[in-house]
Amino acid sequence: MREWARENVPLLTAAASVVSLALVFGAVGGVIPSAVLPRASDAVIAAIPHLNAAISATAIATILLGWRAIARDNVRRHRAFMLTSFGLFVAFLVGYLYRLILVGTASFPGPDAVYTYLYLPFLAVHILFAIVCIPFVFYALLLAATRPYEELYHTRHAQAGFVGASLWLVSFAMGIGVYLLLYQLY
């Protein structure tokens, strides 16, 4: 199985990306019915955006620490930080999708001018980066999962990882900006 996965990283990347994005778009589009999920208390649901902001800030730190570790040739720490970043991303996504399916999107409470000229463009770039990073992140992770680290230097792991982590980092940072606009500033 590992050999098959090793030879089919692009296919697995595509499949994982499609499944992930289908879940997100299914939740956003209302395809996933809220009745299939157990409903948490209103307090728990209200806490999810705040928790996700903390998860995003932590993910920013783990991505940066992962970069620092690999720059210092510490592969073990790099792997640990990047896997932690991925775990945080999954935790963020689960919380975000859970809340989205149960209560829908949050309405922007600020002035129309801020909504039109700041919030919407900022949100659009955040979403674009979040979508575009997914195949790069999966590709880098799958390469790392199917090869000994010595072989990764002969693959596109570093390039895909750099692009994916860069987009991921900016997306997490912009997600915090969206959170601030929705829940703190207005």
C-alpha positions in Angstrom: 0.0 0.0 0.0 2.8 2.4 0.9 4.5 1.8 -2.4 1.2 2.4 -4.3 0.8 5.7 -2.3 4.4 6.6 -3.0 3.8 6.2 -6.8 0.5 8.0 -6.7 1.1 11.1 -4.7 -0.4 13.5 -7.3 -3.6 11.3 -7.5 -3.9 11.2 -3.7 -3.3 14.9 -3.6 -6.1 15.5 -6.1 -8.5 13.1 -4.3 -7.8 14.6 -0.8 -8.1 18.2 -2.2 -11.4 17.4 -3.9 -12.9 15.7 -0.9 -11.8 18.6 1.4 -13.1 21.2 -0.9 -16.4 19.3 -1.4 -16.9 19.2 2.3 -16.3 23.0 2.6 -18.5 23.9 -0.4 -21.1 21.4 0.7 -21.3 23.1 4.1 -21.3 26.6 2.6 -23.9 25.6 0.0 -26.2 24.1 2.6 -25.9 20.6 1.0 -25.0 19.1 4.4 -28.1 19.1 6.5 -27.8 20.4 10.1 -30.0 17.5 11.3 -27.1 15.1 10.8 -25.0 16.8 13.5 -25.6 16.8 17.2 -26.3 20.4 18.4 -24.0 21.8 21.0 -25.2 24.5 23.4 -25.5 28.1 22.1 -22.5 29.0 24.3 -20.3 26.4 22.7 -21.4 27.5 19.2 -20.8 31.1 20.1 -17.3 30.3 21.3 -16.2 28.6 18.1 -15.1 31.8 16.3 -13.0 32.8 19.3 -11.5 29.3 19.6 -10.8 29.3 15.8 -9.0 32.7 16.1 -6.7 31.2 18.8 -6.2 28.0 16.7 -5.2 30.3 13.8 -2.7 32.2 15.9 -1.2 29.0 17.2 -1.0 27.6 13.6 0.9 30.7 12.5 3.4 30.1 15.3 3.8 26.4 14.4 4.3 27.1 10.7 6.9 29.7 11.5 8.6 27.4 14.0 8.5 24.6 11.3 10.3 26.9 8.8 12.9 27.8 11.4 13.5 24.1 12.3 14.1 23.1 8.7 16.3 26.1 8.1 18.4 24.8 11.0 18.3 21.3 9.4 16.2 19.9 12.3 14.0 17.6 10.3 12.4 16.0 13.3 11.2 19.3 14.8 10.2 20.5 11.3 8.0 17.4 10.8 6.5 17.8 14.3 5.6 21.5 13.8 4.2 21.0 10.3 2.1 18.0 11.4 0.9 20.1 14.3 0.0 22.9 11.9 -2.0 20.4 9.8 -3.7 19.2 12.9 -4.6 22.7 13.9 -5.9 23.3 10.4 -8.2 20.3 10.7 -9.4 21.4 14.1 -10.1 24.9 12.8 -12.0 23.4 9.8 -14.1 21.0 11.9 -15.1 23.9 14.2 -15.8 26.3 11.3 -17.8 23.8 9.3 -19.7 22.6 12.4 -20.8 26.2 13.2 -21.4 27.0 9.5 -23.7 24.0 9.0 -25.7 24.7 12.2 -26.0 28.5 12.1 -24.8 29.6 8.7 -22.5 32.5 7.9 -22.0 35.4 10.2 -23.4 38.7 9.0 -21.0 41.7 8.9 -22.2 44.1 11.7 -20.2 47.1 10.5 -20.9 50.0 8.2 -21.7 49.3 4.5 -18.6 51.1 3.2 -16.3 49.0 5.4 -18.3 45.9 4.3 -18.0 46.7 0.6 -14.4 48.1 0.4 -12.6 46.3 3.2 -14.4 43.3 4.5 -15.5 41.6 1.3 -12.1 42.0 -0.6 -10.2 40.9 2.5 -12.5 37.9 2.9 -12.2 37.0 -0.8 -8.4 37.0 -0.6 -8.5 34.9 2.6 -10.8 32.4 1.0 -8.8 32.2 -2.2 -5.6 31.6 -0.3 -7.3 29.0 1.9 -8.5 27.1 -1.2 -5.3 27.4 -3.3 -3.1 26.2 -0.4 -4.9 22.9 0.0 -3.3 20.9 -2.8 0.1 22.3 -2.0 -0.2 21.3 1.6 -1.5 17.8 0.8 1.2 17.3 -1.8 4.0 18.2 0.6 2.5 16.1 3.4 1.9 13.1 1.2 5.5 13.3 -0.2 6.8 13.4 3.4 4.5 10.5 4.4 5.6 8.2 1.6 9.4 8.8 1.6 12.3 8.8 4.0 13.4 12.3 4.6 16.7 11.8 2.7 14.7 11.3 -0.5 12.6 14.4 0.0 15.5 16.5 -1.2 15.0 14.9 -4.6 11.3 15.8 -4.8 9.2 18.9 -5.0 8.5 18.7 -1.3 10.4 21.9 -0.4 8.8 23.9 -3.2 5.3 22.7 -2.6 5.7 23.0 1.1 7.0 26.6 0.8 4.1 27.7 -1.5 1.5 25.8 0.7 2.9 27.1 4.0 3.2 30.6 2.7 -0.4 30.7 1.5 -1.5 28.9 4.7 0.3 31.4 6.8 -1.3 34.4 5.0 -4.7 32.7 5.1 -4.5 32.1 8.8 -3.4 35.7 9.4 -6.2 37.0 7.2 -8.7 34.7 9.0 -7.7 36.5 12.2 -8.4 39.8 10.4 -11.8 38.5 9.4 -12.5 37.5 13.0 -11.5 40.9 14.3 -13.8 42.6 11.8 -16.7 40.4 12.6 -16.4 39.9 16.3 -14.2 42.6 17.8 -14.2 45.8 15.9 -17.9 46.0 15.0 
